[in-house]
Amino acid sequence: MAVQVPFLDCCGQPALDDVRCWVRSECGTISLRICRGCGAHWYFHLKEYGISGAEYDRRSWYVRVTEAEAPALAQSDRPPSIRLFADRDGIARTEDGIQKIRGVPDFVG
């Protein structure tokens, strides 16, 4: 089932499906996703932090994966190092909104 992600910039109507999921837990997800609209691949990282009681902070990061990298990542049993994306533009989604970022922050690794 594709997830609509309208703030991504790969095409007019981005909807992502998992290609490979390396981590899925109650605290987060790390996966390789593909856009149904244009075929672009995205590294997706979701992290949830407990703050206090029932309160939590939920953050997600998206970074574009190149066509050359996608096949190897899809076959890998382990998620890539976030260092792979250090010099790439990405998009972060937090409770404060959506913002462009550079790579994936070190603290999520």
C-alpha positions as CSV (number, residue, x, y, z in Angstrom):
1,M,0.0,0.0,0.0
2,A,1.5,3.3,-1.1
3,V,1.9,6.1,1.3
4,Q,1.2,9.6,-0.1
5,V,4.0,12.0,0.7
6,P,3.0,15.3,-1.1
7,F,6.0,17.3,0.2
8,L,8.6,15.2,-1.7
9,D,10.0,16.8,-4.8
10,C,10.4,13.8,-7.2
11,C,7.1,14.2,-9.1
12,G,3.6,15.7,-9.0
13,Q,2.0,13.1,-6.8
14,P,4.6,11.1,-4.8
15,A,3.3,7.9,-3.3
16,L,5.9,5.5,-1.8
17,D,6.0,1.8,-1.4
18,D,8.6,-0.2,0.6
19,V,11.2,-1.9,-1.5
20,R,13.3,-3.1,1.4
21,C,12.6,-2.6,5.1
22,W,15.7,-3.0,7.4
23,V,14.1,-1.9,10.7
24,R,10.5,-1.8,11.8
25,S,9.8,-1.4,15.5
26,E,7.7,0.6,17.8
27,C,10.5,3.2,18.0
28,G,11.2,3.6,14.3
29,T,11.5,2.4,10.7
30,I,14.4,2.4,8.3
31,S,13.6,1.5,4.7
32,L,14.2,1.9,1.0
33,R,11.1,3.2,-0.7
34,I,10.1,3.7,-4.4
35,C,7.7,6.3,-5.8
36,R,4.9,4.8,-7.7
37,G,4.6,8.0,-9.8
38,C,8.1,8.3,-11.1
39,G,10.2,5.4,-9.9
40,A,12.5,7.6,-7.7
41,H,14.1,5.7,-4.7
42,W,14.1,7.2,-1.2
43,Y,15.9,6.3,2.0
44,F,13.3,6.7,4.8
45,H,14.1,6.9,8.5
46,L,11.4,7.3,11.1
47,K,12.3,7.8,14.8
48,E,9.9,8.1,17.7
49,Y,11.2,9.4,21.0
50,G,9.3,9.0,24.3
51,I,9.2,12.4,26.1
52,S,7.0,11.8,29.2
53,G,4.0,9.6,29.8
54,A,2.0,9.4,26.7
55,E,3.8,12.2,24.9
56,Y,6.3,11.4,22.2
57,D,8.2,13.2,19.4
58,R,8.0,11.7,15.9
59,R,10.5,12.7,13.2
60,S,11.1,11.4,9.8
61,W,13.8,11.9,7.2
62,Y,13.8,11.3,3.4
63,V,16.9,11.4,1.2
64,R,17.0,10.5,-2.5
65,V,18.9,7.4,-3.5
66,T,20.5,7.3,-6.9
67,E,19.5,4.9,-9.6
68,A,23.0,3.3,-9.4
69,E,22.7,2.7,-5.6
70,A,19.1,1.5,-5.5
71,P,19.6,-2.1,-6.7
72,A,22.5,-2.8,-4.2
73,L,20.5,-1.3,-1.3
74,A,17.4,-3.3,-2.2
75,Q,19.5,-6.5,-1.9
76,S,21.3,-5.6,1.3
77,D,20.5,-7.2,4.6
78,R,21.7,-4.1,6.5
79,P,20.7,-0.5,6.2
80,P,23.3,1.8,4.7
81,S,25.4,4.1,6.9
82,I,23.9,7.5,7.2
83,R,27.3,8.8,6.1
84,L,26.3,7.8,2.6
85,F,23.8,10.7,2.6
86,A,25.9,13.3,4.4
87,D,26.3,15.6,1.3
88,R,22.8,15.2,-0.1
89,D,19.8,17.3,0.2
90,G,17.0,15.7,2.2
91,I,13.7,16.5,3.8
92,A,12.8,16.3,7.4
93,R,9.3,16.1,8.9
94,T,8.8,16.9,12.5
95,E,6.0,18.2,14.7
96,D,7.2,21.7,13.7
97,G,6.7,21.1,10.0
98,I,8.7,20.2,6.9
99,Q,12.1,21.5,6.2
100,K,15.0,20.9,3.7
101,I,18.1,19.4,5.3
102,R,21.5,18.2,4.4
103,G,21.8,14.5,4.8
104,V,20.4,12.6,7.8
105,P,21.4,14.0,11.3
106,D,24.2,12.0,13.1
107,F,22.1,11.4,16.2
108,V,19.7,9.1,14.4
109,G,22.4,6.6,13.3
